[in-house]
Amino acid sequence: MPTTTDIASTVRVLELELTLLARHQLSSAQHAPDLGLDRSGYQLLCRLEVGAMTLKQLAEAFRLDISTVNRQIAALRHKGLVERVADPAGGVAQLLQPTRTGLELLERDRNVKRGHISQLLATWDPDDVDQLHRLLAKLNTSIEDREGRPWPRP
């Protein structure tokens, strides 16, 4: 059974690996000419793909200032990737949803990203790939539970 010292030691190196993972993800996204969306556009479209939301709901979901999300949404609207629609429940605020073009670009970028991941993991044992998925999903779910902000998965 691991001791408190062993766990603290593992958490120290885990923190470094998580920091590097975030760095690699951002770095690879910035240097991938085959992607059509920037990081924020990709994430916003992924969230809106699950269901239309107001600007305020998006800001809360991403834990960002509403002006930041408004600027990011404005860029997506300018490109014709997101549109405003009336709230079917009759609410005052308009909802945002991806356009067909937005969903097509999202799917294209998703396939590019999946291709990159597949290349990276091509030499891995399939059980290791499955274990990585299960542990990352467990980590993400733990974070979501702690924050009280579950992230919908399609």
C-alpha positions, 0 to 999 in steps of 0.5 A: 500500500502506498504511503503518504510520502509515496503519494506526495512524491507521485503528485509532484511528478504528476503535476509536472506531467499535467503541466507539460500535457497542457503545454503540448496541447496548446503548442500542437494546436498553434502549429497545426496548419491543417486545423481550421479553428483556434482553441477557443473556437473548437471548444465553444463549438464542441460545447454548443454541439451538445445543445444551444446556450446563452452567452451567459451560460457559455461564460459560466460553463467556461468560467470566463468573463462574459466579455471574453466569450462575447468576443470569441462568439463574435469571431465565430459569428463573423465566420458564419460558424455560430448563429443566434436563435430564439429560445424555444422556451420563450426566454428573453435571451437568444441562444447560440448554436453552431451553423451547418458550416460550423458543425462541418468545420468542427467535424473536420478538425475533430478528425484531424485531431483524432488522426494526430492522436492515432499517430502518436499512439500507434505504437502503444499497446491497445490496453494502454490506450484504453487505460489512458482514456479511462484514467483521463475520463476519471480525472475530468469527472473528478474535476467536474464533480468537485466544481459542481460543473459536469461537462456534457458528453455526446 
